[in-house]
């Protein structure tokens, strides 16, 4: 077999046209999507405000359910750099993501239906600075 060193202009054009619309490719995994369940999705919430973190957690939870993940690992940090203790109107503990995110998930009826449990992550996964959310198989 002789290997060609370059593509002809006609071959390049044919390939470019094909990758614009590859509709005739058979997706062998399409029928197996319901059977395959991925293990874990990891998301880091460092730098998010409480309000933004709650919105993002909601978005990520729906993404994980739609994409059939078993678990969601949320990296929250331990809150040692939190500035919530400087504001007299914010709870020192509940101004931290590690406390407020699980409370937000538990208190939201729609999100609560999607989960099995919420726990601190194992030490190897972040320990007190991470939350492990086990998701229902819907």
C-alpha positions, 0 to 999 in steps of 0.5 A, a space after each residue: 500500500 502506498 501512502 499519500 503525502 498530501 491531500 488533494 484540493 478535492 479531498 480537502 473540500 469533500 472533508 470540509 463539507 462532510 464535517 459541516 454536516 455529519 448527519 449520516 454517522 450512526 451514533 452507537 451510544 444513542 440507544 445505550 444512554 439510559 443504561 450508562 451511568 457516569 460516576 462523579 461530576 466535580 465542580 469548584 465553588 471557590 470565589 462564588 458569592 452565596 447567591 451565585 453559588 446557589 444559582 450555579 449549584 441548581 444549574 449543575 445539579 440539573 446538568 448532572 441528572 440530565 447527564 446521568 451522574 451518580 454523584 456530584 462533588 462540590 468543592 466549597 472550601 472550609 470558609 477560613 478566608 470568609 469575610 462574613 465575620 466582619 458583617 454583623 448582619 450575616 451569620 458567621 457559619 451560614 455565610 460560608 458555602 460549606 454550610 449554606 449550599 447543603 441547606 439551599 439544596 435541602 430547602 429547595 423542594 425541586 432539588 431535594 427530589 433529585 438527591 439521595 444524600 448530602 455529606 462531607 466528602 472523604 478526606 481524599 476528595 476534600 474532606 471538610 472543604 467539599 460536599 458529596 451529593 449522591 443523586 437519584 437515578 431518574 
